[in-house]
Amino acid sequence: MSQEKSISFIAKQGAAITGELRVPGDKSISHRSIMLGALAEGVTNVEGFLEGEDALATLNAFRAMGVVIEGPDQGKVSIQGVGLHGLQAPQAALYLGNSGTSMRLLSGLLAGQDFAAILTGDESLSKRPMRRVTEPLARMGAGIITADDGSPPLQIRGGCELEGFHYPMPVASAQVKSCLLLAGLYAKGTTVVTEPAPTRDHTERMLQGFSYPVDVCGSQVSLDGGGKLQACNIEVPADISSAAFFLVAASIVPGSDLMLQHVGINPTRTGVITILRKMGADIQVLNERLVGAEPVADLRVRYAPLRGIQIPQDQVPLAIDEFPVLFIAAACAEGETVLSGAEELRVKESDRIQVMADGLQDVGIQADPTVDGIRIVGGIIEGGEVHSHGDHRIAMSFAVAAQRAQNSIIIHDCDNVATSFPGFVDAAASVGFNLAEC
Ligand code: S3P
């Protein structure tokens, strides 16, 4: 169904990275705003919604289940909530493109419906592990089937009675936690999820914003099924995962001084700032404020020489999406950077350990992958040609690398940048990147 697309980027050293930029809205929060808005009673108005393909996949899935949604129009979306039991059976399989968050969260939400549904995705999503959600959902009573190897499509039977249970998560995953909490809305009794390390808590915060009681006690989150969500207004902050490309770019290009505006700084997402500062980066967190349930700030970042570090393991889940670009920071640092305890990177939109190691080697940097991490020796980025393997964050990371490279870098397979960062090329060029599509 999808046509062959083949956007490549050509990037090379540009100017210092300067000025001001507000990157697009947070992807995780945008997904959740549609899901909870659809299940609420009343109209939810969202501002700052990410008009990227992933969040739009979620939006379209709810439209296909009968929810009236206006927009998005310049980040504004208005959702006419149908209540917890008002969704309608979709007429066809729900196609979720590249979006793991859509599929994993929807699997929990749909397990509690009285109709059946099928969830499908693109080539990358079709390879991603789903047993991490289907196994605990089955223990709650859900009827849900994956392909033989545990990958999509997911066939959800519907009409099953769910029961709350206590699930100690084996993996630190916000998608698994959120999936089970969404199923828990439909379950009899209490659903309790314990996480082995803190993961992003947008679902918990947003449920509370929709007046749904959620109990958070240390590493344990619990809720009772059978309540109601009350519509509310949501302002989505700029995505720190998108801001990360600019935090690194300004840190590695001499003379840079950049202000990133209105960035979400939820403490479960700020590992990238902690890690970069430990490497010597000059990042100031200014004008901290609370926007709805989420903390927001402006981030000023100036060039600073970086040094290699051992990345603290407790920061891994807090920076899980930012490692591709953190590896670029490591390539520009003096000395060696070592990451371990990050095997989850192998099951993201691509195998981010292998694909980044290959790309770094291709542009002249020593990068040795390990089972659960990587060792990168800082050096001179020579330039060359790399493949993103359809992974948006890999493509953008090498556009950043090129800003410190001796020669240009051609980056293949960049179409999926639109999943999380529509307008990336223009935004990057506006603050000094030398970057174009080709
Ligand atoms: C997400 C959680 C993370 C992250 C993903 C978005 C979310 O995945 O990598 O991009 O919105 O809950 P995991 O839960 O698999 O770590």
Residues whose N, C-alpha, C, O or C-beta is under 5 A from the ligand:
A	BS01	S3P	S28 T101 A172 S173 A174 Q175 V176 I320 D321
